């Protein structure tokens, strides 16, 4: 080879070597999560006794009666239209629109969804087949926490119920405050990214803390109370012997809590996730196809270009007889399995018969949301989910998921002001 050719070969090799050196290292394949990261301690303390003291002060109303006298009129069927649905590639099975005030408000943002099919195996609550949606309060002072809409699709009517945290005030009287993180002081509203109605209980995820539990049998009616006020929208709890709820008629106090061993966890900013450590409790759903029934939790993670940073989902056993968590013998509630997600930006996850369904975003306020089926990857171990079938374009701003057995429906709600709708699609 001539000297010129030798020089050319050397330069070519140098270019290749430099290019290879400059190329980023390929991300490691996704590995199964560490189950030790999924642990919750019972931090209920005397919450139930505080609620019992409220019970002596305030009248209650049951879910069916709340639905019967619901004060807001929504719409269903052809009367329900929303620009959020413009990106749908298939017809919805059922849909529900809120009234104009709730559709357009920037003060409250809808996030979580659950149905009577989660609550009862026979899918009935009295004569009702209710749907529930959680909303978090945004950018108000003081923060108003979380409200839940109880919707009756048979009448298109619904009623908001304010979730609250009970405490005993300085005078020794039972009171309550908004649901925030941290709970006392200047905390912001809990994000309320997912809810599950199971038996008599409502499970609410608290992103950095764990899971809060409320009791459907303890919904207090401030309008019917001799010492209640529903006119003042700026006060909450017992003030000068009068009970307030930011103007809402009904309040439902927390009765139990399950928290990270460290309490509130300081997760990375900008929705960045770690491969290990405590899970973000971003959303929650129920799987009735397992024995026992299992609560499913998961985390929302931004796209970091690494399959180990897409987020994780976990299963937690429930006690079908009581509707409460089923902890281990030492009283600690541990997840029985966990899986890595196959994609980032997952806003909700549910499962049935071993198959998972994931909602995800990425199109902002104009692009479609997505629905994706997934299965555990047996080739790499049960700790990783892989996509199963095509990604389906769904409504803009898709959030939490809930599966309705028998009707073969996957329910979700959209979050953006002016583009809010609760709807279902085929599984």
C-alpha positions in Angstrom: 0.0 0.0 0.0 1.3 3.5 -0.9 2.1 6.0 1.7 -0.8 8.1 0.5 -3.2 5.1 0.9 -1.7 4.3 4.3 -2.4 7.9 5.4 -5.9 7.8 4.1 -6.5 4.5 5.9 -5.1 6.0 9.1 -7.4 9.1 8.8 -10.4 6.9 8.1 -9.7 4.8 11.2 -9.3 7.9 13.3 -12.7 9.3 12.1 -14.4 5.9 12.9 -12.7 5.8 16.4 -13.7 9.4 17.1 -17.3 8.8 16.0 -17.6 5.7 18.1 -16.1 7.5 21.1 -18.5 10.4 20.7 -21.6 8.2 20.4 -23.7 8.0 23.6 -23.7 4.6 25.3 -26.8 2.6 24.7 -29.3 2.5 27.6 -29.2 -0.6 29.7 -32.1 -3.0 29.1 -35.0 -2.6 31.5 -34.6 -4.6 34.7 -37.2 -5.7 37.2 -38.0 -3.2 40.0 -36.9 -3.9 43.6 -39.9 -4.9 45.6 -38.3 -3.5 48.7 -39.1 0.0 47.2 -42.8 -0.7 47.5 -43.7 -0.5 51.2 -46.3 1.4 53.1 -46.8 1.8 56.8 -50.1 2.3 58.6 -50.2 6.0 59.7 -53.9 6.1 60.5 -53.3 6.9 64.2 -56.6 8.3 65.7 -58.1 9.5 62.4 -61.2 7.3 62.9 -61.8 8.6 66.4 -61.6 12.2 65.1 -64.2 11.3 62.4 -66.4 9.7 65.1 -66.3 13.0 67.0 -67.4 14.8 63.8 -70.2 12.3 63.5 -71.5 13.6 66.9 -71.6 17.1 65.5 -72.8 16.8 61.9 -75.5 14.9 60.0 -74.5 12.4 57.3 -76.0 11.5 53.9 -75.4 8.3 51.9 -74.2 8.0 48.3 -77.5 7.1 46.8 -79.3 10.1 48.5 -76.4 12.4 47.4 -77.0 11.3 43.8 -80.7 11.7 44.1 -80.5 15.4 45.1 -77.3 16.2 43.0 -77.2 19.9 42.2 -75.3 20.1 39.0 -76.6 19.1 35.5 -74.2 17.5 33.0 -74.9 15.8 29.7 -74.5 12.4 28.1 -74.8 10.9 24.6 -75.2 13.2 21.6 -75.7 16.2 24.0 -72.2 15.7 25.3 -69.6 17.2 22.9 -66.0 18.3 23.5 -63.0 19.4 21.4 -61.0 16.9 23.5 -62.6 14.1 21.5 -61.5 15.6 18.1 -58.4 13.3 18.1 -60.3 10.1 18.8 -59.8 7.5 16.1 -62.8 5.4 17.2 -66.2 6.1 18.7 -66.6 6.3 22.5 -68.9 3.7 24.2 -70.2 6.2 26.7 -69.4 9.8 27.6 -70.3 12.4 30.2 -69.8 16.2 30.0 -69.7 18.5 33.0 -71.6 21.8 33.1 -69.9 24.9 31.5 -68.6 26.1 34.8 -66.7 22.9 35.6 -65.6 22.4 32.1 -63.9 25.8 31.9 -62.7 26.4 35.4 -58.9 26.8 36.0 -59.4 26.5 39.7 -60.1 22.8 39.7 -58.4 20.2 37.5 -59.9 16.7 37.0 -57.5 13.7 37.4 -58.8 10.4 38.8 -61.7 8.2 37.8 -63.4 5.2 39.4 -66.8 3.5 39.0 -69.3 1.4 40.9 -67.8 -1.6 39.2 -64.7 -1.0 41.3 -66.9 -0.6 44.4 -69.1 -3.6 44.1 -68.8 -6.9 42.3 -72.5 -6.7 41.4 -71.9 -3.2 40.0 -74.7 -1.6 41.9 -74.9 0.9 44.8 -78.5 0.6 45.7 -80.2 1.5 42.5 -77.3 3.6 41.2 -74.4 2.9 38.9 -72.3 5.9 39.8 -69.1 7.3 38.3 -66.6 9.3 40.4 -64.0 11.9 39.3 -61.3 13.5 41.5 -60.2 17.1 41.0 -57.3 19.0 42.6 -57.5 22.7 43.5 -54.9 24.8 41.6 -53.5 28.3 42.4 -55.8 29.5 45.1 -54.9 30.7 48.6 -55.5 28.9 50.8 -55.3 25.7 48.8 -58.6 23.9 48.8 -57.2 20.4 48.4 -59.4 17.8 46.6 -63.0 17.4 45.6 -64.7 14.3 44.2 -67.7 14.4 41.7 -70.4 11.8 42.3 -72.1 11.4 38.9 -75.3 9.5 38.0 -75.2 8.7 34.3 -78.9 7.8 34.4 -79.9 11.4 35.1 -76.7 13.3 34.0 -76.6 15.0 37.4 -73.7 15.2 39.7 -72.6 16.5 43.1 -69.1 17.7 44.4 -67.9 16.4 47.7 -64.9 18.1 49.4 -62.3 15.7 50.9 -60.9 16.9 54.2 -58.3 15.9 56.8 -59.8 15.8 60.4 -58.0 17.1 63.5 -58.8 18.3 67.0 -58.6 22.0 67.4 -57.1 24.0 70.3 -60.4 24.0 72.1 -60.7 20.2 72.0 -63.4 20.2 69.3 -63.3 18.1 66.1 -62.5 20.1 63.0 -60.9 19.5 59.5 -58.7 21.2 56.9 -58.0 20.8 53.2 -56.1 17.8 52.0 -52.6 19.0 51.2 -48.9 18.0 51.2 -47.5 18.6 53.7 -50.7 18.2 55.6 -50.3 21.0 58.0 -49.0 24.5 57.2 -48.7 26.0 53.7 -48.9 22.8 51.7 -50.3 22.6 48.2 -53.3 20.6 47.2 -52.7 16.8 46.9 -52.6 16.1 43.1 -55.4 13.5 43.3 -54.0 11.7 40.2 -56.1 8.6 40.9 -58.9 7.2 43.0 -60.5 3.8 43.6 -63.9 3.2 45.2 -63.7 -0.2 46.9 -66.5 -1.4 49.1 -67.2 1.4 51.6 -63.9 3.1 51.0 -62.4 5.6 48.6 -58.6 5.3 48.0 -56.7 8.5 46.9 -53.1 8.5 45.9 -50.9 11.2 47.4 -47.9 11.5 45.1 -45.0 11.9 47.5 -46.6 10.2 50.5 -48.6 7.1 49.6 -52.3 6.4 49.9 -55.1 8.1 51.8 -58.4 6.3 52.6 -61.9 7.9 53.1 -65.2 6.3 54.1 -68.4 6.5 52.0 -70.4 6.1 55.3 -69.0 9.3 56.6 -70.0 12.1 54.2 -71.2 15.0 56.3 -74.0 17.4 55.1 -73.2 21.0 56.1 -76.4 22.3 54.6 -78.6 20.2 56.9 -76.4 20.9 59.9 -77.7 23.4 62.5 -74.1 24.6 62.8 -73.0 24.4 59.2 -72.4 27.1 56.6 -72.4 26.5 52.8 -72.3 30.2 51.7 -68.7 31.1 52.7 -66.3 29.9 50.0 -63.2 31.0 51.8 -63.3 29.1 55.1 -63.0 25.4 56.0 -63.4 23.4 59.2 -64.8 24.6 62.5 -64.6 28.4 62.9 -66.3 30.0 65.9 -68.4 26.9 66.4 -69.6 26.8 62.8 -68.5 24.2 60.2 -67.5 25.4 56.8 -66.4 23.6 53.6 -65.3 26.3 51.1 -69.0 26.6 50.1 -69.5 22.9 49.4 -72.4 21.2 51.0 -70.7 17.8 51.6 -67.3 17.0 53.2 -65.8 13.5 53.6 -62.9 13.3 56.1 -59.9 10.9 55.9 -60.2 7.8 58.1 -56.9 6.0 57.4 -53.5 6.5 55.8 -50.7 4.4 54.4 -47.4 6.2 54.0 -43.8 5.7 52.9 -41.6 4.7 55.8 -39.8 8.0 55.3 -43.1 10.0 55.1 -43.2 12.5 52.3 -40.4 11.7 49.8 -38.5 14.4 47.9 -38.7 13.1 44.3 -36.6 14.7 41.5 -38.1 17.8 39.9 -39.5 18.1 36.3 -41.1 14.6 36.5 -37.8 12.9 36.3 -37.7 9.5 37.9 -35.1 7.2 39.3 -34.6 3.6 38.6 -35.1 2.7 42.2 -36.4 4.2 45.5 -39.9 5.0 46.6 -42.5 5.1 43.9 -44.4 8.2 42.9 -48.1 7.5 43.6 -49.3 9.2 40.5 -52.4 7.1 39.7 -54.3 4.0 41.0 -56.8 1.5 39.8 -58.4 -1.9 40.7 -58.0 -5.4 39.2 -60.9 -7.7 40.1 -59.6 -10.6 38.0 -56.9 -11.5 40.6 -57.4 -13.5 43.8 -57.5 -11.5 46.1 -58.5 -8.2 44.4 -55.5 -6.0 43.9 -54.9 -2.3 44.0 -52.6 -1.0 41.2 -50.4 2.0 41.7 -48.1 3.7 39.2 -45.9 6.7 38.6 -45.8 9.4 35.9 -42.3 10.0 34.5 -41.1 12.3 31.8 -39.2 10.9 28.8 -35.6 10.5 29.9 -34.5 8.2 27.1 -33.9 5.2 29.4 -36.2 2.2 29.7 -35.3 2.0 33.4 -36.6 5.5 34.0 -40.1 5.2 32.3 -41.7 4.5 35.7 -43.1 1.5 37.5 -46.5 -0.1 38.5 -47.2 -2.3 41.5 -49.9 -4.6 42.9 -51.2 -4.5 46.4 -53.5 -7.1 48.0 -56.9 -5.9 49.3 -59.2 -7.6 51.8 -62.5 -8.1 49.9 -64.4 -8.8 53.1 -63.6 -5.4 54.7 -62.6 -3.3 51.7 -59.4 -2.4 53.4 -55.7 -3.1 52.7 -54.3 -6.6 53.3 -51.0 -6.0 55.1 -48.5 -8.7 56.1 -48.5 -10.2 59.6 -46.3 -7.4 60.9 -48.8 -4.8 59.8 -46.8 -3.4 56.9 -48.5 -3.3 53.5 -46.1 -4.5 50.9 -46.6 -4.7 47.1 -46.8 -8.3 45.9 -45.3 -7.5 42.5 -44.0 -4.6 40.4 -43.3 -4.0 36.8 -41.3 -1.5 34.7 -43.4 0.5 32.2 -42.6 0.2 28.5 -43.0 3.9 27.8 -42.8 7.3 29.5 -45.5 9.8 30.3 -48.0 7.2 31.6 -50.9 9.0 33.2 -53.0 5.9 34.2 -52.8 2.1 34.2 -55.3 -0.7 34.8 -55.2 -4.4 34.2 -57.5 -7.4 33.9 -56.7 -11.1 33.1 -53.0 -10.4 33.1 -53.2 -7.7 30.4 -52.4 -4.1 31.2 -53.8 -0.9 29.7 -51.8 2.3 29.8 -52.9 5.9 29.0 -50.2 8.4 28.1 -49.8 12.0 26.9 -47.3 14.0 25.0 -49.4 16.1 22.7 -50.0 19.0 25.2 -53.3 20.7 24.9 -53.8 20.0 21.2 -52.3 16.6 20.4 -54.0 13.2 21.1 -53.6 11.1 24.2 -52.8 7.5 23.7 -54.0 4.1 24.9 -51.6 1.1 24.9 -52.0 -2.5 25.9 -49.1 -4.2 27.5 -48.0 -7.7 28.8 -45.3 -8.9 31.1 -42.2 -9.8 29.1 -41.6 -13.5 29.9 -38.3 -13.5 27.9 -36.7 -10.9 30.2 -38.5 -11.8 33.4 -41.9 -10.9 35.0 -40.7 -7.5 36.1 -40.9 -5.7 32.8 -43.9 -4.8 30.6 -43.7 -4.8 26.8 -46.3 -3.2 24.5 -48.9 -5.5 23.0 -50.5 -4.3 19.8 -50.7 -0.8 18.3 -51.0 2.5 20.2 -54.4 4.0 19.9 -55.0 7.7 19.6 -57.6 8.9 22.1 -58.8 12.2 23.6 -56.6 15.2 24.4 -55.4 15.3 28.0 -56.1 11.8 29.0 -55.6 10.9 32.7 -56.4 8.0 35.1 -57.9 4.7 34.0 -60.6 2.4 35.4 -61.9 -0.8 33.9 -65.6 -1.8 34.0 -65.9 -5.7 33.8 -68.9 -7.0 32.0 -69.3 -3.8 30.0 -65.8 -4.2 28.6 -65.2 -0.5 29.1 -62.0 1.4 29.9 -62.9 4.8 31.5 -60.8 7.9 31.6 -61.2 11.7 32.1 -59.5 14.6 30.3 -58.0 17.5 32.2 -57.6 20.7 30.1 -60.0 23.6 30.7 -62.5 23.8 27.9 -61.6 20.2 26.8 -63.0 18.1 29.7 -65.0 14.9 29.2 -65.4 11.6 31.0 -65.7 8.7 28.6 -65.1 5.0 27.9 -63.7 3.1 25.0 -63.6 -0.7 24.3 -60.9 -2.7 26.2 
